Amino acid sequence: MKEEFQDTYRFKLARLIAEGGMGNIYEAILFGAEGFEKRVALKLVREEYSNAKDFVNLFIGEAKLVADLVHQNIVQIYKLGKVDTNFYIAMEYVHGVNLRDLMIKHEELKTKIPVELGAFIISRVCRGLEYAHAKCDPNGRPLHVVHRDINPNNLMISSEGEVKITDFGVAKARYLMEDREGAVIMGKVPYMSPEQAKGKMTDQRSDLFSLGIVMYELLTGESLFSHGEDAKKVMENVCQAPVPPPRELNPEIPEALEKIIFKALEREVTKRYPDAGKMGYDLEYYMYHKGYGPTILTLEKHLRLLFPQLYAKAPVDKKKESTIEISAKWL
């Protein structure tokens, strides 16, 4: 086998999944030799931002970081490519919904998500974060990964009931990602940790505060720090607004889960969970110490009830498909 060779990648864009400010995500089909096909997600930089150095650097940094994050609770990235001047990332396609979709559906139905199921979802995110936070480079040096954008839009649930973290676009990691912390505030304001909101340095415990906000909102059905105010006011709420006891909003939340939420939401970093593994353990102990608890099959059955369209086979509209041919060099 030659040490270096060229190959051609051909993608057919099936549909637009999401449209962001600077990039779009498509469902696509990757074609290979001898009729090989694989459904993937393509994240493409919008043409007008292809020359925006700061954004492109974040995009490239995300691809390099997540390429080596191989875990069942993290969306896998396959490759970083470039067509003319436009970069793209080919990644695992997750057929399912994001956590925001699930929360909205329960709001529409005027129901709360079962607390056991909510605990299970958050526990899977903990295990994905535990892996990412502990990741080292090939020389064994800790990367000190911090996602910095844990929020319901970036937590996917597949139709099989698997929970996956996605979008490491504003993550920081030593040696891989440009770190402008303090000069630029990264992340979604309503889900920031106090140290993020103040422009201070963050570590893995920042992600746990963000996850605590997600857990609070998932189980109570109520926003924690954002109530229609402007970003500055929301940041103030993140730093100092009192946290109403979750059980006052949803009496079905047991004390054990409320304690976990409050520990994740400790504003003083040293009082917070020291790592995602500890938080995940407490959630798993709550769910399983008395015997049988929720699994991915439990979550799948719940999705089938709420999103039956996920499980219905729909024909692809061939007229809306387009094709891009990509030549890439593998080293």
Phi, psi and omega in degrees: 000133177293150178290337181219135177208165181251148177221163179243132179251131179237123180243139172247119181281120183269317180195158176278124180270312183211146180239116181255182182294324184236354181206157179240151177242130182241147163280133184216164176245125176267125180257139177231198182290153173055040176077013178295135176221141176217130178280129182225171170251136177246125175255114184245135174289133176297144186304320184292346179251007184294340179255007178278101190303313183299316181292315181298322178297320176295319181297313179295318179299320177300313182298315182294322181292306189286342178305326182258006175266091183252101185207147184294343181253020176227134177295125185279137174260135182263316181196157171252129181226176181214129175244114187057246180256003186258126177275153173215157174239127173264126185221171178304133176269123179254110177278105183175214181227163171265170185296328177299318177302316181296317180295319179295319180299317178294324177296317179297323181276356181057043177231160174262147174293139177305132187299324180297321181289321177298318178297321180297314180302312182293325179297324178291323176297320178303317182291325175294318179292322178304316180294312182297316182296330183269359186296140177244161175280176182301341179266006177087007179275130179300137180275342181053052180292134170229122184294313177069006179214043177285114178204165186302333179289336184259013177241112184263149173233118181283164179295345176270359178091014178271138180258131185222136175275137177227177175059078173269027186298332179245020178293162170236144179205131181301136178078345185244320186248140176292127184254108178244030183298136184100322177271325180229130178270123183253148174109171178276125188306313183295348182242017179282155169277162178303321180292326175296311183298331180270000180074023180270170177293143180243156170227193186301335182290340176296318178298329181287326174296314178301318179293327176298321177297314180301315181297317178302311183289325180296318185274334181263335185077012182237145175291144183269306186247346183249120180228043179089003180280171177284170187301321181297317180293321179297320177298321177296319178298317179302322186277332188215349182293139178296148180260111179297137179305127181304327184289342175288331180269331179217095183299345180285347178287121179286161181302323182299319179287324178299320178298320179296317179299312182296323179293321177294331184264015175297125181286329175280117189304321184291343180267349182283171172303134181287335179201164183294331179298319180295317179295317178299320179297314181299320178294318181291324177297316178302316185286325193242354187292341178261001180133225186292140177221185184293150178226183177296332177292323176298316180292321178299315180299323178295317179296323179300324180288321186272329185230065182300335181295338178295333187255004177264134180281125180240135179291144177281134178282102184299331183293336183266359181277150174223163185233139172236138178258133184231126174257132182220151178255127175263136179250000000 
